[in-house]
Amino acid sequence: MIQLRNRPGRHTVGRTLLITALLAAVIPTAAAAPPAPTAPVTVRGTAPAPAYQQVAHFYGAYIDAAGTEGGGTLTTALRAFYLTPALRSQLRTWEARNHADGVLRAQNTPLAFKVTPGDSGAGHTWSKVRLTWSGGKHPTYTRLTVRSDLRTGRISGIR
C-alpha cells in the first residue's frame, strides 16, 4: 500500500523529483571505464516496478502537476508516458462529456491518495486508488479501479 498526502497551500515537487529520478534510473547507463575493444558489452536494466507502484508514481506526479499553475504541459507528458494511447483517447471523450479531469474524475485535485494492489489475470492487473478530497473526522473519498497492462506496465483503464 502506498499512501501520500499533499499539504494544503504547498506545492509538493518532491514526488515529481522522485519520479524523474526513477525514470532516469530505468535508463541503462554506461560504465565509468569503457570496455576493452574485444570484450562483449552487457547492458542490464532494472527490474520493472510492480504495477501498483507504477500507478502510485503516476498519481503522485499527476496530482502534483495538476495542482500547480501551468502544470498542463507536465500532465500531458505524464499521460503520454504512463497511459496507453487507447486510454488517452477514452479520457478525452470522457472529459469532453463530463467537463472534468478523467484521470481524477473531478474538476479539482485531491488532498491525498492511496494505492493498493489488486488482482491480476489475462495480461492485466488492477489497482485500487482512493482519492481523499476533505479532511477531518469524516473525509470524503473517491475510489477508482485502475487497470495496468502487465506486458508494457502502462495504465490501460480507469473506472
FENPEWO-V116977 format. One record per pair of residues at least 6 apart in sequence whose C-alpha atoms are under 7 Angstrom apart, sorted by sequence separation. I is the first residue (numbers start at 1). GAP is how many residues later the second one is. If there is no record, write none. Layout:
{{I	GAP} {I	GAP}}
This chain:
{{6	6} {65	6} {66	6} {95	6} {100	6} {101	6} {119	6} {120	6} {133	6} {134	6} {148	6} {149	6} {95	7} {100	7} {118	7} {119	7} {132	7} {133	7} {148	7} {149	7} {94	8} {118	8} {132	8} {133	8} {147	8} {148	8} {65	9} {66	9} {117	9} {118	9} {132	9} {147	9} {148	9} {65	10} {117	10} {118	10} {131	10} {132	10} {147	10} {91	11} {116	11} {117	11} {130	11} {131	11} {146	11} {147	11} {115	12} {116	12} {130	12} {131	12} {146	12} {62	13} {115	13} {116	13} {130	13} {145	13} {146	13} {115	14} {129	14} {130	14} {144	14} {145	14} {28	15} {114	15} {115	15} {129	15} {144	15} {28	16} {62	16} {113	16} {114	16} {128	16} {129	16} {28	17} {113	17} {114	17} {128	17} {27	18} {113	18} {127	18} {128	18} {26	19} {112	19} {113	19} {126	19} {127	19} {26	20} {112	20} {126	20} {127	20} {110	21} {111	21} {126	21} {110	22} {111	22} {125	22} {126	22} {110	23} {111	23} {124	23} {125	23} {58	24} {124	24} {125	24} {124	25} {125	25} {123	26} {124	26} {123	27} {123	28} {19	38} {19	42} {67	42} {66	43} {15	45} {16	45} {15	46} {63	46} {16	48} {13	51} {12	52} {11	53} {2	54} {11	57} {56	59} {52	63} {52	64} {52	65} {87	69} {84	70} {87	70} {83	71} {84	71} {82	72} {83	72} {84	72} {82	73} {83	73} {52	75} {51	97} {51	102} {6	105} {5	106} {6	106} {5	107} {4	108} {5	108} {4	109} {3	110} {4	110} {3	111} {2	112} {3	112} {2	113} {1	114} {2	114} {1	115}}
